[in-house]
């Protein structure tokens, strides 16, 4: 990744992490391995593996419906949290935040 591109990524992550409801961010490789995280390693590994599996199933469903289409974003809400996953070709960006009421 070029220097200016890396700086833009870092700036974007800092802006996301500064949001008051954000609990943590995780960037995982295409294999679900954490590359960068603000959470402890065990939590990052758990989220990374599980959300990689979820996004792969969701991507498959989207492509089964329309082979010309692709999944770009997944949002999951639970009683306590909201998990947002941005999909890129070689990584996932996971943002976990408190549920906004």
N, C-alpha and C positions, 0 to 999 in steps of 0.2 A: 504494500500500500504506500503510495506517495506521501510525502510529508504534509502537503496541504490537505490531502484527502483524510489523512489520519487526524489532523488538527480539527477538521470539520466533524469527524466522528466523535472525538473527545468533547468538543463543544456541545454537540447534540446530547450526548450522554449526561454531561454535567447539568444541562438544562432540564432533562427528564428527572434526574436524581434530586434536583433542587425542589421539585414539586412536593408540597407538604404531605400528601397522602401516599407517596411512593415509599414502599417498604424496601425494595431492592431491584436491581437490574442484573441480568445475566446474559452474556453472549456465549452461545455454545456453537461448536463446530457442527457440520452436517451429520456427524456421528453421535451428537448429543453430549460431547465432552466440553465442560466449561473452559472458556478461553479467558474471560474477564468477568468478575462478579463483585458485587458489593455485599454479598451474603457469605456466610461461612461455607466452606468447601462441601461439606456433607449435604447441606440444603441445596446448594447449586447443582450438585451431581444428581440429586433426586429429581428436582424440577426439570433439569436438562434432559434426562433420560425419558421421563414420563411425557413431557411436552413434545419431545421429538417424535415419540410413538403416536401421540394424538394428532400432530400435524401431518404425519405421513398418511394416517388413515383418512384424515379430512381431505388432503390433497388427492388421494386416490378416488375418493367419492366425487370430488369436483370434476376430475378428469373422466370418470365413468359417465357422468352426466353430459359433459361436453369436452371431448378430447382436445379442442382448440383453446380451452381455458386452463387457468392454473390458480392455485391458492396463493394469496399474498399476505393475509392477515387473519388471525384467530383471536377471538375475545371470549373469555370464560368468566362467568360470574358465579360465585358461591355466596353463602350467607355472610362470610367474613371478608372475602377478598375479590378482587378483579384481576385477572391475569390476561395480559395482552401479549401476543406473539407476532412479531414481524418476520416473515420468511424471505430470505434471500437465497441465492443459488448455493452458497457454501457456508452459511451460518444462520442462526436464529437469534433474534433479539427478544428477550423475555423481560417484561416489566410487571412487577407485582405491586399492587397498591391496595390500600384500605378501601373498602367499599364506600363510595360516596353516597350519602343519604340526603 
